[in-house]
């Protein structure tokens, strides 16, 4: 999944970029993938990576890394119809 980030069009966009705790804004966009809930599981079935493109360049985050960072559990890809 690719997201385009235009900081000039968001409320306080440049300030948000400056204050973000993430060096890679793809980590921010990938946060829903990091949760061990039904919504996160459903998203991870279809999204393998997230790229954010903006004035700052390009940032990428793998769903696997987001999940592992959020839960502390190693993530293994499962077939789409697995539970």
C-alpha positions in Angstrom: 0.0 0.0 0.0 1.3 3.5 -0.9 0.3 6.7 0.9 1.1 10.1 -0.3 1.9 12.6 2.5 1.6 16.3 1.6 2.4 18.1 4.8 1.4 21.5 3.4 -2.2 20.3 3.0 -2.6 18.9 6.5 -3.3 21.0 9.6 0.2 21.9 10.9 1.7 19.4 8.5 5.3 20.7 8.8 5.0 20.8 12.6 3.6 17.2 12.7 6.6 16.0 10.7 9.0 17.8 13.0 7.3 16.4 16.2 6.7 12.9 15.0 8.5 10.3 17.2 9.0 8.2 14.0 11.9 8.8 11.7 10.0 6.9 9.1 6.4 8.1 8.7 5.5 4.7 7.3 5.8 3.4 10.9 3.0 5.8 11.8 0.8 4.8 9.0 1.5 1.1 9.7 0.3 1.3 13.3 -3.0 -0.5 12.7 -1.0 -3.5 11.5 0.8 -3.7 14.8 -2.3 -4.6 16.9 -3.2 -8.1 17.8 -6.9 -7.7 17.2 -9.4 -8.7 14.4 -9.0 -5.5 12.5 -5.2 -5.8 12.5 -5.3 -9.4 11.4 -7.7 -8.7 8.5 -5.4 -5.8 7.3 -2.3 -8.0 7.6 -3.9 -10.6 5.4 -4.0 -8.1 2.5 -1.2 -5.6 3.1 2.4 -6.8 3.2 4.1 -3.3 3.3 3.3 0.3 3.5 5.2 3.1 1.7 4.8 6.8 2.4 5.9 9.2 -0.2 6.3 12.9 0.5 8.6 16.0 0.4 10.8 14.2 2.9 11.4 11.2 0.5 10.1 7.7 0.8 9.6 5.6 3.9 8.7 1.9 3.9 7.5 -0.4 6.7 6.8 -4.1 6.4 3.6 -5.4 8.1 5.7 -8.1 9.7 8.0 -5.5 11.4 5.0 -3.4 12.5 3.4 -6.5 14.1 6.5 -7.7 15.8 7.4 -4.3 17.1 3.8 -3.7 18.4 3.3 -7.1 20.1 6.8 -8.4 20.7 5.8 -11.7 18.9 7.6 -12.9 15.8 5.2 -12.8 12.8 4.9 -15.5 10.2 2.7 -15.0 7.1 -0.4 -17.1 7.0 -2.5 -18.0 4.0 -5.4 -15.5 3.6 -8.0 -18.2 4.8 -6.1 -19.2 7.9 -7.2 -18.2 11.4 
